[in-house]
Amino acid sequence: MTQPSSPSPTATYRLQLQPDFPFAAAERAVPHLAELGVSHLHLSPVLESVPGSTHGYDVVDHGAVRAELGGERGLRQLAATARAHGLGLVVDLVPNHMAVPQPAALNGPLWEVLRDGPASPYARWFDIDWDGGHDGRLLLPVLGGPLGDELPHFVVAAGDGLLRYHEHAFPLRPGTEELPLPRLLASQWYRLGWWRLARSELNYRRFFTISELIGVRVEDPEVFDATHRTVLRLIRDGVIDGLRIDHPDGLVDPGGYLARLSEGTGGRWTVVEKILTGDERLPASWACAGTTGYDALRHIDGLFVCPQGSGRLFSHYRDFVTPLADEGGDWEETVRRAAYEVVTHDLAAEVERLVRTAARISGRAARPGDHAPWALRQALRELLVRLPVYRPYAADATRAAADAAMLGRAAAGARGAFRVPAEARAVDLIHDLALGRWPDEPDERDGDGGHGDSPYGADRADRADFAARFAQTASALHAKSVEDTAFYRYPVLLSACEVGGDPGEPALGPDAFHAYCARVQRDRPTTGTVLSTHDTKRSADVRARIAVLSECPDRWRDVLGSMAEAAVCGAGSGVDGAGPADPMVSWLAWQTAFGLGAPAGGAGAERVAPAVLKAAREAGLRTSWTEPRADYEEAVTEFVHSGPCGPLGAPLAALDAELAPFVRANVLGAALLHLTMPGVPDLYQGSERLHTALVDPDNRAPARFRPELLAELDGGAVPRDLSAEKLRLTATALRLRRRRPEWFGAAASYEPVRAEGPAADHCVAFCRSGRVVPVLTRLSLRLVETGGWWDTGLRLPPGGPWRELLTGREVPGGALVGLSELLADAPVALFAAE
């Protein structure tokens, strides 16, 4: 395993840059963030992107730092100010894709390809299947309607060499300027088409199902060099100290990419946005510190979900919603149906490309399989929907055996979808090609050895292409079917519907958490950890609030029942499709409002309504992004305003007050775990205080800081509320990490500290390097209901004395101390033996 050669951060702080929060705004925040205790600022993408972009993942120019943020001069000034305050910079890098912007000229390399076609030196940049229909042209699905209907909206500016369509402008192929419009359109290297054609006709790789983002071939050394030259120069100049790699699963060879990147950066600290599922491990060969931390999020969140209560909550959900098994009634069935829908509809073009490649390979085989296209298509679909992870890594020796076994199990299930056993052999072909295998290939010592013009040389190129595209399609399928569909169709406990999570098994116990932490400390001790990100569907504190409902499912049933009944009786609150007529959206809306702590009307509704509407569109059961139902969506919005965020939502406020002590335990407990467990914690902007945010764009608002509140706490002020209490805890833990990095870093140790007594499972504690012991309470409501700690105690390690950093009190080591005493002031404690 390759470990980073550069010093690792002790903690990073994510800033979401955008025109309303440029480098200068980040620079003004530096003194406060340095006081908070982080070691590095974590910046969202800084290269030139689509004008006005609020996220920066739509890169248009790898050679320039984004002008709207302040350009390279602004970035260098931010780095200098950060350095003066002891901070470094970690930057988000987007290697997988670029934008297809409006106008296209903003993306210079793509513009060249549109003008000059496959002969352009930039054609190798983009993952385009020139043979994938359209007479060797690149499909651009940008038209608002069928081509014939849109012809009146085209304008040819022959003098400028441009073809205009509304806000779009495209280059004209030289020599075609004077042709009649129909011939002119047919003579370009691109084909302008109706946007709906993207689903089935697209012939370039994209980011998931977003046609406005075109895949980049960074596996080509020349493309890698061109797209990374600026970032690597900034690293050599000391401006950038580390990297976050966006969506590595979109790359042909993530391991090879990371090896090349590590060589270019000199081994700088790098983490990858790799989503691990179940017991999946990051490939040991990858040259990076680890993941961005969604696996840590899953293990932290799971601790605060009651396993028995979540099961009972599901029963209440089933009674309230009465969903079909594959529409939210059963997690596995819901995932399977969503996967079939995505692979047959949204990713039809990607599947067809794989079908064409598989057919070519099969047709050239020594013993052709006579596989009909429909059989290859079905085999592909059946195999893809059965993959339990985002993608296989056929070329990675450290994962080859495990991935072969996984694909073998998926193939066994896929064969059962065929009625004729002989036709099921198509599954065997797809299975072998996904693993990069082909049994009929001759030995390299025979004849031409598979080179030159032989069919085997062509097969090798097609096989490599197939294995790569299969893995990339699998990744897109898993993301779209699980994260962006099934999570919204199974809203039983919304806190569990988070990236990397498992809504079907939302609870994890202390033993699973300790095992995970021990493994991280052993294998990837400087990996990233997160609780909130720019991509989380709900911030950590929203999830912490919702998780309490797993401890009181009957109370939630009663409160929800009373509100739903009032909605039925209330004038205008049970409108078509939004209230009782669509109980799933109703359940989701009430729970969302509770998680946000939304006040009645006004600001609360303006945040909850868009999130609920987005959930309904992503679920795709009653409305969707591409086939919206205006009447239904209006009803959803009206329901949110009149129900959860209206006068009918008053019981939510009462429930909130009743559960406040237990929400406090979850919020502080999760924060303490995140800041002290193995790995490098990444704090999302604003999350050092109470941070309640919903899915984007709600969670991507410009950052706001409270340096005066931190100053008050440092001056000895007592926290007035949970937000201040969280800030004090965060600053205390971050400063300890910065002051004593050896207690938490790669050479540190991790040992569980077990409580003793009848309520031991309600306590989570561990020791870092014999010097730090965080202690926290889990399932605090259930703890109170069963009588509290009783005589349950915790024995801090020998030595000491141990000083509790939040209160200053001291506790001797080695002695069993009652948890009711240890946690007398708060549901968490942080002990250190200096």
Sequence and secondary structure as in RCSB ss.txt:
>XXXX:A:sequence
MTQPSSPSPTATYRLQLQPDFPFAAAERAVPHLAELGVSHLHLSPVLESVPGSTHGYDVVDHGAVRAELGGERGL
RQLAATARAHGLGLVVDLVPNHMAVPQPAALNGPLWEVLRDGPASPYARWFDIDWDGGHDGRLLLPVLGGPLGDE
LPHFVVAAGDGLLRYHEHAFPLRPGTEELPLPRLLASQWYRLGWWRLARSELNYRRFFTISELIGVRVEDPEVFD
ATHRTVLRLIRDGVIDGLRIDHPDGLVDPGGYLARLSEGTGGRWTVVEKILTGDERLPASWACAGTTGYDALRHI
DGLFVCPQGSGRLFSHYRDFVTPLADEGGDWEETVRRAAYEVVTHDLAAEVERLVRTAARISGRAARPGDHAPWA
LRQALRELLVRLPVYRPYAADATRAAADAAMLGRAAAGARGAFRVPAEARAVDLIHDLALGRWPDEPDERDGDGG
HGDSPYGADRADRADFAARFAQTASALHAKSVEDTAFYRYPVLLSACEVGGDPGEPALGPDAFHAYCARVQRDRP
TTGTVLSTHDTKRSADVRARIAVLSECPDRWRDVLGSMAEAAVCGAGSGVDGAGPADPMVSWLAWQTAFGLGAPA
GGAGAERVAPAVLKAAREAGLRTSWTEPRADYEEAVTEFVHSGPCGPLGAPLAALDAELAPFVRANVLGAALLHL
TMPGVPDLYQGSERLHTALVDPDNRAPARFRPELLAELDGGAVPRDLSAEKLRLTATALRLRRRRPEWFGAAASY
EPVRAEGPAADHCVAFCRSGRVVPVLTRLSLRLVETGGWWDTGLRLPPGGPWRELLTGREVPGGALVGLSELLAD
APVALFAAE
>XXXX:A:secstr
    SS   S EEEE  BTTB HHHHHHHHHHHHHHT SEEEE   EEESTT SS  SEEEEEEE GGGTHHHHH
HHHHHHHHHTT EEEEEE  SEEE  SSGGGSHHHHHHHHHGGGSTTGGGB B TTSSGGG EEEEEESS HHHH
GGGEEEEGGGTEEEETTEEEE  TT TTS HHHHHHTSSEEEEEGGGHHHH  B EETTEEEEEEB TTSHHHHH
HHHHHHHHHHHTTS  EEEE  GGGSS HHHHHHHHHHHHTS EEEE     TT    TT  SSEE SHHHHHHH
HHHTS HHHHHHHHHHHHHHH   GGGTTSHHHHHHHHHHHIIIIITHHHHHHHHHHHHHHHHHSSS     HHH
HHHHHHHHHTT SSS   TT TTTHHHHHHHHHHHHHHHHTT SSTTTTHHHHHHHHHHTT  TT   TTSTTTT
 TTSHHHHHHHHHHHHHHHHHHHHHHHHIIIIIIIIHHH  SSGGG STT  TTS    HHHHHHHHHHHHHH T
T EEES  SS SB HHHHHHHHGGGG HHHHHHHHHHHHHHHHHSTTTS TTTSTTSHHHHHHHHHHHHHHT  S
SHHHHHHHHHHHHHHHHHHTSS  SSS  HHHHHHHHHHHHHTTTSGGGHHHHHHHHHHHHHHHHHHHHHHHHHH
HSSSEEEEETTTTS    BTTTGGGS     HHHHHHHHTT    SHHHHHHHHHHHHHHHHHH GGGTSTT  E
EE  EESTTGGGEEEEEETTTEEEEEESSHHHHHHTTS TT EEE  SS  EEETTT  EE SSSEEEHHHHTSS
 SEEEEE  
